[in-house]
């Protein structure tokens, strides 16, 4: 919980919650790609015995399937790292650029994995959009003249 507390202090509460949700969701995507059935197979041998079963996304597509399901996780961690050190504008701008590339990738992959990654992309949008630096949170506007 200390990491979440540090993240909340660095980025603000809403941004921290959105980042944690997006990172957790990205880990779920990777887990589903490696562990849960994505297809089935059936084969018949020469002696007439039939074998059938299920395969995961990574078993069907080889190591490349593992890379495809891990790409959104890499983007999520990159945005988290940029927002972690985002007291300067270039890091915040970098987070937005990484998010835009991820969003374009979602649109390009909409018929395959893009729809699965869309909730994580939305969470990262919330994280980037609600980010507040420590200086922004500490700012107290001057009192209005009486």
C-alpha positions in Angstrom: 0.0 0.0 0.0 3.0 2.3 0.4 3.4 2.4 -3.4 -0.2 3.4 -3.8 0.2 6.1 -1.2 3.3 7.4 -3.0 1.4 7.3 -6.3 -1.5 9.2 -4.9 0.8 11.8 -3.5 2.6 12.2 -6.8 -0.4 12.1 -9.1 -3.6 12.9 -7.2 -6.2 10.5 -5.9 -8.3 10.1 -9.1 -5.3 9.7 -11.3 -3.7 7.1 -8.9 -6.9 5.0 -8.8 -7.3 5.1 -12.6 -3.6 4.1 -13.0 -3.9 1.2 -10.6 -7.1 -0.1 -12.3 -5.5 0.2 -15.7 -2.3 -1.6 -14.6 -4.3 -4.3 -13.0 -6.5 -4.7 -16.1 -3.4 -4.9 -18.3 -2.1 -7.8 -16.1 -5.4 -9.5 -16.5 -5.2 -9.3 -20.2 -1.7 -10.9 -20.2 -3.0 -13.6 -17.8 -6.0 -14.4 -20.0 -3.7 -14.7 -23.0 -1.5 -17.3 -21.3 -4.0 -19.2 -19.2 -7.6 -19.2 -20.6 -8.9 -21.1 -23.6 -9.3 -19.1 -26.8 -10.0 -21.9 -29.2 -10.4 -25.6 -29.6 -8.9 -28.3 -31.7 -9.8 -31.8 -32.8 -7.5 -34.3 -34.5 -7.9 -37.8 -35.7 -5.0 -40.2 -35.8 -4.4 -42.9 -38.5 -5.8 -45.6 -36.2 -9.1 -43.7 -35.8 -8.8 -42.2 -32.4 -10.0 -38.7 -32.0 -8.4 -36.2 -29.7 -9.9 -32.8 -28.9 -9.1 -30.0 -26.4 -8.7 -26.3 -26.0 -5.8 -24.0 -26.6 -4.8 -20.6 -25.2 -4.2 -17.5 -27.4 -0.4 -18.0 -26.9 -0.6 -21.7 -27.8 -2.5 -20.9 -31.0 -0.3 -18.0 -32.1 3.1 -18.9 -30.6 5.4 -16.4 -28.9 4.0 -13.6 -31.1 0.6 -14.0 -29.4 2.3 -13.4 -26.0 3.9 -10.2 -27.4 0.5 -9.0 -28.7 -1.2 -9.4 -25.3 1.8 -7.8 -23.5 2.0 -4.7 -25.6 -0.9 -2.9 -23.8 0.8 -3.7 -20.5 4.0 -2.1 -21.7 2.1 1.1 -22.6 0.3 1.1 -19.2 3.6 0.9 -17.3 5.2 3.5 -19.6 2.4 5.9 -18.8 2.6 5.1 -15.1 6.3 5.8 -15.1 5.9 9.1 -17.0 3.2 10.3 -14.6 5.3 9.1 -11.6 7.9 11.7 -12.6 5.6 14.2 -14.2 6.5 17.3 -12.2 7.8 18.8 -15.4 5.7 19.3 -18.5 7.7 17.1 -20.9 6.9 14.0 -18.8 3.2 14.8 -18.9 3.3 15.5 -22.6 5.1 12.1 -23.0 2.3 10.4 -21.1 -0.2 11.9 -23.5 1.8 10.9 -26.5 2.1 7.3 -25.3 -1.7 7.3 -24.6 -2.4 8.6 -28.1 -0.3 5.9 -29.7 -2.1 3.3 -27.6 -5.5 4.7 -28.6 -4.6 4.6 -32.3 -3.5 1.0 -31.8 -6.8 0.2 -30.3 -8.6 1.7 -33.3 -6.4 -0.3 -35.7 -6.9 -3.5 -33.7 -10.6 -3.0 -33.0 -11.7 -6.3 -34.7 -9.2 -8.4 -32.7 -7.7 -7.4 -29.3 -8.6 -3.6 -29.5 -12.0 -4.0 -27.9 -10.5 -5.9 -25.0 -7.9 -3.2 -24.4 -10.4 -0.3 -24.7 -11.3 -0.2 -21.0 -7.7 0.0 -20.0 -7.1 2.8 -22.5 -10.1 4.7 -21.0 -8.6 4.3 -17.5 -5.3 5.7 -18.8 -7.1 8.6 -20.4 -8.7 9.3 -16.9 -5.2 9.0 -15.3 -3.6 11.5 -17.8 -6.6 13.8 -17.7 -6.9 14.1 -13.9 -3.2 14.2 -13.2 -2.3 17.0 -10.7 1.2 17.8 -9.8 2.1 18.6 -6.2 2.4 22.2 -7.0 -1.1 22.3 -8.5 -2.6 20.6 -5.4 -0.7 23.0 -3.1 -1.9 26.1 -5.0 -4.2 28.3 -3.0 -5.8 31.0 -5.1 -5.6 34.5 -3.7 -8.6 35.9 -1.8 -10.9 38.1 -3.8 -10.7 41.8 -2.8 -13.4 43.0 -0.6 
